[in-house]
Amino acid sequence: MGNFEDLKVWHRSKDLAVSIYKTTGKGAFVKDYCLKDHIRKSAVSVPSNIAEGNELGTNKQSIRCFYIAKGSVAELLNQAIIAHEIGYLTQPQFEEIKEECQAISGMLAKLIQARSKK
């Protein structure tokens, strides 16, 4: 526990959230307020829960937040799949989001495992 900015998974998820904001600020997303807002909320939830969890007083509290972040990653990927299938995301955009979601989810699983041992 300590400074969340030291966590690589926080940096990676924060960068993904910034990318999602930029991507959803143009094209077909502009007028689809519902999906745009939902995908943005999911993306921001990941680094936010990592930050919160890393600053809490116990590993049990931290792990709970990390699981919430992991769930938000799955939610984000689900929304990206939908956005891709309705033509809002190109194949390369979707692949980049999918790869980042999978990597972040794996990093969170390892963080949860490490914190569970303490």
C-alpha positions as CSV (number, residue, x, y, z in Angstrom):
1,M,0.0,0.0,0.0
2,G,1.1,3.5,-0.6
3,N,1.4,5.8,-3.6
4,F,-0.9,4.5,-6.3
5,E,1.1,6.4,-8.9
6,D,3.9,3.8,-8.4
7,L,1.7,1.0,-9.7
8,K,2.3,0.1,-13.4
9,V,-1.3,-1.2,-13.6
10,W,-2.6,2.2,-12.5
11,H,-0.5,4.0,-15.2
12,R,-1.7,1.6,-17.9
13,S,-5.3,1.8,-17.0
14,K,-5.1,5.6,-16.7
15,D,-3.6,5.8,-20.2
16,L,-6.4,3.6,-21.5
17,A,-9.0,5.9,-19.9
18,V,-7.4,8.9,-21.6
19,S,-7.4,7.1,-24.9
20,I,-11.1,6.1,-24.5
21,Y,-12.0,9.8,-23.8
22,K,-10.2,10.9,-27.0
23,T,-11.7,8.1,-29.1
24,T,-15.2,8.7,-27.9
25,G,-15.0,12.5,-28.4
26,K,-15.3,12.1,-32.1
27,G,-17.1,10.2,-34.8
28,A,-20.3,8.2,-34.2
29,F,-19.8,8.4,-30.4
30,V,-20.5,12.2,-30.4
31,K,-24.2,11.8,-30.7
32,D,-24.6,8.5,-28.8
33,Y,-24.6,10.0,-25.3
34,C,-25.6,6.8,-23.6
35,L,-22.9,4.5,-24.9
36,K,-20.3,7.3,-24.8
37,D,-21.0,8.1,-21.2
38,H,-21.1,4.4,-20.2
39,I,-17.8,3.5,-21.8
40,R,-16.1,6.5,-20.3
41,K,-17.4,5.8,-16.8
42,S,-16.1,2.2,-17.1
43,A,-12.8,3.4,-18.3
44,V,-12.4,5.9,-15.5
45,S,-13.6,3.4,-12.9
46,V,-10.5,1.2,-13.5
47,P,-7.7,3.6,-12.5
48,S,-10.0,5.2,-9.9
49,N,-10.6,2.0,-8.0
50,I,-6.9,1.0,-8.3
51,A,-6.0,4.4,-6.8
52,E,-8.6,4.1,-4.0
53,G,-7.6,0.5,-3.2
54,N,-3.9,1.2,-3.0
55,E,-4.5,4.0,-0.5
56,L,-6.8,2.1,1.9
57,G,-5.6,0.9,5.2
58,T,-5.8,-2.9,4.8
59,N,-5.1,-5.5,2.1
60,K,-8.7,-6.8,2.5
61,Q,-10.1,-3.3,1.6
62,S,-7.5,-2.9,-1.2
63,I,-8.4,-6.3,-2.7
64,R,-12.1,-5.4,-2.8
65,C,-11.3,-2.3,-4.8
66,F,-9.0,-4.2,-7.1
67,Y,-11.8,-6.7,-7.8
68,I,-14.1,-3.8,-8.6
69,A,-11.5,-2.4,-11.0
70,K,-11.3,-5.9,-12.7
71,G,-15.0,-5.9,-13.1
72,S,-14.9,-2.4,-14.7
73,V,-12.3,-3.8,-17.2
74,A,-14.7,-6.5,-18.2
75,E,-17.5,-3.9,-18.5
76,L,-15.2,-1.7,-20.7
77,L,-14.3,-4.6,-23.0
78,N,-18.0,-5.5,-23.3
79,Q,-18.9,-2.0,-24.4
80,A,-15.9,-1.9,-26.8
81,I,-17.2,-5.1,-28.4
82,I,-20.7,-3.5,-28.8
83,A,-19.1,-0.3,-30.2
84,H,-17.1,-2.2,-32.6
85,E,-20.0,-4.3,-33.8
86,I,-22.2,-1.2,-34.5
87,G,-19.3,0.4,-36.3
88,Y,-18.2,3.0,-33.8
89,L,-14.7,1.5,-33.4
90,T,-12.5,0.4,-36.3
91,Q,-10.8,-3.0,-36.1
92,P,-7.4,-1.5,-35.0
93,Q,-9.1,0.6,-32.3
94,F,-11.0,-2.3,-31.0
95,E,-7.9,-4.6,-31.0
96,E,-5.9,-2.0,-29.1
97,I,-8.6,-1.6,-26.4
98,K,-9.1,-5.4,-26.2
99,E,-5.4,-6.0,-25.7
100,E,-5.1,-3.3,-23.1
101,C,-8.2,-4.7,-21.2
102,Q,-6.7,-8.2,-21.2
103,A,-3.3,-7.0,-20.0
104,I,-4.8,-4.8,-17.3
105,S,-7.1,-7.6,-16.1
106,G,-4.0,-9.9,-15.9
107,M,-2.0,-7.3,-14.0
108,L,-4.9,-6.9,-11.5
109,A,-5.2,-10.6,-11.0
110,K,-1.5,-10.7,-10.1
111,L,-1.9,-7.7,-7.8
112,I,-4.8,-9.3,-6.0
113,Q,-2.9,-12.5,-5.6
114,A,0.1,-10.7,-4.2
115,R,-2.0,-8.7,-1.7
116,S,-3.9,-11.9,-0.7
117,K,-0.6,-13.4,0.5
118,K,0.2,-10.5,2.8
